[in-house]
Structures are given as C-alpha cells and as structure tokens.
Amino acid sequence: MERIDESDNLKPQAVLRVFPDRSAVVMILLAIVLTLSLAAAITAAALALWDNATVPTALTRAGIAFAGALSLGIAFIALVVSAWS
C-alpha cells in the first residue's frame, strides 16, 4: 500500500489574481443598468394597464420609468468610474 505524502498539499502556491479592465466593468454595469431600466419600464406599463389606463398613457408612464431608472443607473456608473482611481 502506497503512503500519500500530505505535506505537498500544505505548501503555499502562487495565487492567480485577475483584475478586470475598467472598460469591461463599465460594460457589465451598463448591461445591468439597461436590464433593470427595461424591467422598470415593463413594470410601469403593466401597472398602468392594470389601472385601466389607455395604451398611450401606459407607454408614457413606461418611458418616464425607463428614463428615470436609466438616469440613476448612469449616475451610479459615473460615480463608480470616478472613484476607481
């Protein structure tokens, strides 16, 4: 029977550290912000239609929700990028 030497498992090994590029992080954040803004717009339109509003009114409310969520998201991305350095 072969004896396994466990001392090899305890030796420190080099750790690979990967730092994401700033543009990659910004693109990922932008995709998240766009997705959440679209979800807010769909939710606002659905709630407006549920409230027996007309379709143009529901689209207006959806546009307002999309613009508001997108503005806040872009402001958040700008804050992250400015604080990066």
C-alpha positions as CSV (number, residue, x, y, z in Angstrom):
1,M,0.0,0.0,0.0
2,E,1.3,3.4,-1.0
3,R,1.5,6.2,1.5
4,I,0.3,9.6,0.4
5,D,2.5,12.5,1.4
6,E,0.1,15.2,2.5
7,S,2.9,17.7,3.1
8,D,2.8,18.7,-0.6
9,N,-0.8,20.0,-0.1
10,L,0.3,22.4,2.6
11,K,2.9,24.2,0.6
12,P,2.0,27.8,-0.4
13,Q,1.1,28.1,-4.0
14,A,1.0,31.0,-6.3
15,V,-2.4,32.6,-6.4
16,L,-3.5,33.9,-9.8
17,R,-5.1,37.3,-9.3
18,V,-7.1,38.7,-12.2
19,F,-8.1,42.3,-12.1
20,P,-10.8,43.3,-14.5
21,D,-10.2,46.0,-17.0
22,R,-12.1,49.2,-16.3
23,S,-13.9,49.1,-19.7
24,A,-15.1,45.6,-19.0
25,V,-16.6,46.6,-15.7
26,V,-18.3,49.6,-17.2
27,M,-19.8,47.4,-19.9
28,I,-21.1,44.9,-17.4
29,L,-22.6,47.7,-15.2
30,L,-24.2,49.3,-18.3
31,A,-25.8,46.0,-19.3
32,I,-27.1,45.6,-15.7
33,V,-28.5,49.1,-15.7
34,L,-30.2,48.7,-19.1
35,T,-31.8,45.5,-18.0
36,L,-33.1,47.0,-14.7
37,S,-34.3,50.1,-16.6
38,L,-36.2,47.9,-19.1
39,A,-37.7,45.9,-16.2
40,A,-38.8,49.1,-14.5
41,A,-40.5,50.3,-17.8
42,I,-42.3,47.0,-18.3
43,T,-43.5,47.0,-14.7
44,A,-44.7,50.6,-15.0
45,A,-46.6,49.8,-18.2
46,A,-48.1,46.7,-16.7
47,L,-49.3,48.6,-13.6
48,A,-50.7,51.4,-15.7
49,L,-52.7,49.0,-17.9
50,W,-53.8,47.2,-14.7
51,D,-55.1,50.5,-13.5
52,N,-57.3,50.7,-16.7
53,A,-55.2,53.4,-18.3
54,T,-55.1,53.8,-22.1
55,V,-52.2,52.4,-24.0
56,P,-50.6,55.8,-24.8
57,T,-50.8,56.6,-21.1
58,A,-49.2,53.3,-20.2
59,L,-46.4,53.9,-22.7
60,T,-45.8,57.4,-21.4
61,R,-45.5,56.0,-17.8
62,A,-43.2,53.3,-19.1
63,G,-41.0,55.9,-20.8
64,I,-40.8,58.0,-17.7
65,A,-39.9,55.0,-15.6
66,F,-37.2,53.9,-18.1
67,A,-35.7,57.4,-18.3
68,G,-35.6,57.7,-14.5
69,A,-34.1,54.4,-13.9
70,L,-31.5,54.8,-16.7
71,S,-30.5,58.3,-15.4
72,L,-29.9,56.9,-11.9
73,G,-28.0,54.0,-13.3
74,I,-25.8,56.1,-15.4
75,A,-25.1,58.4,-12.5
76,F,-24.1,55.3,-10.4
77,I,-21.8,54.2,-13.2
78,A,-20.2,57.6,-13.3
79,L,-19.7,57.5,-9.6
80,V,-18.0,54.1,-9.8
81,V,-15.7,55.2,-12.6
82,S,-14.7,58.4,-10.9
83,A,-14.0,56.6,-7.6
84,W,-12.0,53.8,-9.4
85,S,-8.6,55.6,-9.4
